[in-house]
Amino acid sequence: MSIGLGVAALAFGLRVFRLADHNVWYDEAFTLGIARLGFVGAALRTAADTHPPLYYWLLGLWEPLTGAEPFGLRFLTVLLSVPAVAVATSLGRRAFGPAGGLWAALFLGLNPLHIWWSQEVRMHAPAVTFGLAGLYFGLRWLTDAKPRRLHLAGYAAGLLAAAFTLYLAAVLPLLSGLWLRRGGRVRAWLLATLGTSGLVGSWVGFALIHQQSWAAGPPTPLPEVLRALPAGLLLGRGGPDNLWSLAAVAMVACLLGSLVHPAGRRFGAGFLLTAGLGVLVLLPRPLGYVPVYDPRYFLPAVPLLGLGLASMTSVRSRLPALGFGMGVLGLLLLGTWQYLDGRRLTDDYITLFRVLRTYVSPGDRVILVSGDRLPIFEYYARRADLGDLGVLAVSPRIDPEWRATVDGLA
């Protein structure tokens, strides 16, 4: 237990280190803008967008307590993300013993992709926490000799929270179904699943009515996705580089290592299912939002890969497996060091808004030519007490006739 707490403390330290040393970027400013719409406004806005509303609701409650400074805003994500390391420890310990819990905790705690998205005002890492919690309680309900109703309630709550934070994360609690056996508790699990799915399905039906169909860019070819995936999961990279081969070998070995234990085989199957769903999200389709490749869409698969490593390294008297595990941790540390070393705060907006605040007069308007960056502008304008400044946002990419619009103001 003390070792697990030590790993969780290390994970917390890595996630608060240089937390504010990065400019608020478009996705973060966009997220905060939705959170400021209130409970109903955020729900209506997210129904037309790509993610469900729970994280936006939580952020809307959080900002009045901490203010709009980057550290305070991002600290909410840290608080919601670090518990995933503790849950991974519990999952690994139950499946593979104390050593398995330690390896699962180290893999997630040191993983640069999880660290990265634990430092953003975004929902991806918190959704992993909710999903892992649902998986843990679902396993307790299905496998404990004397399960408690609290475990079933925890499963349903984890499934609901994961699904209302990031749709893909809902697969994590559902993976507890791989441990299904005959009996009364199976019926209760199915009823809890169906009841929760009914609530989620109601939201999805509402969202589909309002959903806009668009693509972030040209679709990423499937071979390119598969080639970039190992570096994304183990190094937090957006694409392959000179360490790609090491990351690919480590990922495949973790999957093969999951085969040495029955529980490991279930976690390995869960990884393949979750990663496969991430690939499906990137495929072109006529409805909904189609993103380009980004490793964040595979973040729910990361702890499952770590549990595969725990399956391999928890086997006694296998020094090669332990050596491989240490090599994987070294790869994670390298990716984490490179990520944190590259985290920089630049003066892209601070001085700009100081100048605006100095020279702006009542009635002035700002013409923002990069109109699709409006959420960033609004975030920094509000921090500079220019929240009432009129802004005309034009986007050359969307509106080729933007110059005529601007000239018409003269």
C-alpha positions, -999 to 999 in steps of 0.1 A, spaced: 0 0 0 28 24 9 45 17 -24 13 24 -43 9 57 -25 44 66 -33 38 60 -70 6 80 -69 25 109 -52 52 106 -79 24 107 -106 9 138 -89 43 156 -89 49 149 -125 15 162 -134 18 195 -115 54 201 -126 54 230 -151 16 229 -151 13 266 -160 43 266 -184 23 264 -215 0 289 -233 -37 283 -232 -45 269 -266 -76 266 -288 -91 234 -273 -86 247 -237 -101 281 -245 -130 265 -264 -136 241 -234 -137 270 -209 -160 290 -232 -185 262 -231 -182 257 -194 -191 294 -189 -225 289 -206 -240 273 -175 -256 239 -170 -282 241 -197 -262 262 -221 -232 238 -220 -255 208 -225 -270 224 -256 -237 234 -270 -220 200 -264 -250 182 -280 -240 200 -312 -203 193 -307 -181 162 -302 -181 154 -264 -207 149 -237 -211 176 -211 -199 163 -177 -164 177 -178 -178 211 -189 -202 211 -160 -174 203 -135 -152 230 -150 -181 255 -148 -183 248 -110 -145 249 -106 -136 282 -123 -153 304 -98 -133 287 -70 -99 291 -87 -101 318 -112 -91 317 -149 -53 313 -144 -39 284 -163 -26 266 -132 -59 267 -114 -79 256 -144 -56 227 -153 -54 216 -116 -90 203 -119 -78 179 -146 -48 168 -124 -71 161 -95 -94 140 -117 -66 122 -134 -42 111 -107 -67 87 -91 -65 66 -122 -30 55 -111 -44 43 -78 -72 24 -95 -47 8 -119 -27 -3 -88 -58 -20 -74 -66 -37 -107 -31 -50 -111 -29 -61 -75 -62 -80 -77 -53 -97 -109 -16 -104 -105 -6 -97 -69 14 -69 -53 40 -69 -80 14 -66 -107 -1 -36 -89 32 -19 -88 39 -24 -125 5 -12 -135 9 19 -114 43 27 -127 33 23 -163 4 47 -160 21 70 -136 51 75 -158 32 74 -191 39 107 -211 6 105 -230 -14 103 -197 8 131 -182 2 153 -212 -35 151 -211 -36 154 -173 -21 189 -178 -48 202 -202 -82 217 -197 -97 188 -214 -117 157 -206 -96 128 -219 -76 119 -188 -105 124 -163 -126 101 -184 -99 73 -180 -103 77 -142 -140 73 -144 -138 44 -167 -111 25 -147 -132 31 -115 -162 15 -132 -141 -14 -144 -127 -19 -109 -161 -20 -92 -175 -41 -120 -148 -67 -114 -154 -66 -76 -191 -72 -82 -185 -101 -106 -155 -118 -89 -156 -112 -52 -167 -140 -30 -190 -117 -11 -197 -87 -34 -215 -57 -20 -242 -36 -36 -218 -7 -33 -197 -24 -59 -226 -26 -84 -235 11 -77 -198 20 -83 -198 2 -116 -230 20 -128 -216 54 -116 -183 48 -133 -200 38 -165 -223 68 -164 -195 93 -156 -172 79 -183 -198 79 -210 -209 115 -201 -173 127 -202 -158 109 -232 -179 85 -252 -150 61 -260 -141 58 -223 -174 40 -216 -158 8 -230 -136 5 -199 -163 -3 -174 -180 -26 -199 -148 -47 -201 -158 -61 -167 -182 -82 -188 -153 -103 -199 -155 -118 -164 -192 -127 -166 -203 -160 -152 -237 -175 -146 -256 -165 -115 -277 -138 -100 -249 -112 -99 -247 -115 -137 -284 -105 -141 -278 -76 -117 -247 -65 -138 -268 -67 -170 -296 -47 -154 -272 -20 -142 -256 -19 -176 -289 -16 -194 -302 10 -170 -271 32 -174 -271 26 -211 -306 39 -212 -296 72 -196 -266 75 -219 -287 65 -249 -312 92 -242 -284 118 -243 -270 103 -274 -304 105 -291 -307 141 -281 -272 148 -294 -277 131 -327 -306 155 -334 -283 185 -329 -250 170 -341 -232 188 -368 -212 167 -394 -178 179 -402 -142 168 -404 -111 184 -388 -91 177 -420 -83 151 -446 -88 116 -431 -57 99 -417 -49 68 -437 -52 36 -416 -16 25 -422 -4 58 -410 -25 55 -378 -12 21 -371 23 32 -376 20 62 -353 1 44 -326 30 28 -306 49 61 -303 17 78 -292 9 52 -265 44 49 -250 61 82 -259 31 106 -262 41 115 -297 18 126 -325 37 105 -350 65 80 -355 101 91 -351 135 74 -345 122 57 -314 92 43 -332 107 8 -336 114 5 -298 79 17 -290 64 -8 -315 84 -37 -300 74 -27 -265 37 -25 -274 37 -59 -291 57 -75 -262 32 -61 -237 3 -77 -256 21 -110 -259 30 -108 -222 -6 -105 -213 -11 -140 -225 8 -156 -196 -21 -151 -172 -59 -156 -177 -67 -121 -164 -39 -107 -185 -56 -122 -216 -88 -104 -208 -70 -71 -203 -51 -77 -236 -84 -83 -254 -98 -51 -238 -68 -32 -251 -73 -45 -287 -111 -36 -285 -105 -1 -271 -77 7 -296 -99 -7 -324 -127 16 -314 -102 45 -314 -93 36 -350 -130 35 -360 -134 70 -346 -109 82 -372 -126 66 -402 -146 88 -426 -183 87 -421 -213 108 -432 -225 117 -397 -207 134 -367 -173 148 -363 -143 130 -379 -110 140 -363 -75 135 -377 -52 112 -359 -41 123 -324 -29 99 -297 -54 113 -272 -81 93 -289 -63 61 -277 -58 72 -241 -84 48 -226 -63 19 -240 -31 30 -221 -39 15 -186 -49 -18 -203 -15 -20 -220 1 -14 -186 -19 -42 -172 -6 -64 -199 29 -55 -188 20 -63 -152 8 -97 -164 42 -104 -179 64 -90 -152 45 -103 -122 55 -139 -130 81 -151 -106 116 -163 -115 116 -147 -150 145 -122 -151 141 -115 -188 105 -103 -182 117 -80 -154 145 -67 -176 120 -60 -203 97 -42 -178 126 -20 -167 133 -12 -204 96 -2 -209 98 21 -179 130 36 -193 112 43 -226 83 60 -207 107 81 -187 125 92 -219 92 103 -234 81 120 -202 114 139 -200 112 150 -236 76 161 -231 82 181 -200 114 196 -213 96 209 -243 68 225 -223 73 262 -227 53 294 -219 57 319 -247 46 356 -249 22 351 -278 -7 370 -263 3 386 -230 21 416 -245 -5 419 -273 -33 424 -248 -12 448 -227 -9 470 -259 -46 467 -266 -55 477 -231 -32 507 -234 -46 521 -267 -82 509 -269 -109 535 -267 -146 532 -260 -164 520 -291 -133 505 -307 -136 471 -324 -109 446 -332 -108 428 -365 -96 393 -358 -85 379 -392 -78 344 -377 -114 342 -367 -113 305 -360 -89 314 -331 -117 335 -314 -119 313 -282 -82 320 -275 -87 358 -281 -117 359 -259 -98 340 -231 -69 365 -230 -91 395 -236 -111 386 -205 -79 382 -184 -68 416 -196 -101 432 -185 -111 436 -222 -141 413 -221 -164 440 -235 -142 448 -264 -160 444 -297 -145 418 -320 -152 411 -357 -139 376 -363 -132 367 -400 -116 335 -412 -99 335 -446 -101 297 -447 -139 297 -443 -148 331 -459 -128 340 -490 -146 373 -492 -135 385 -458 -117 415 -471 -149 429 -485 -165 425 -451 -137 444 -434 -136 471 -461 -174 476 -455 -166 489 -420 -145 518 -432 
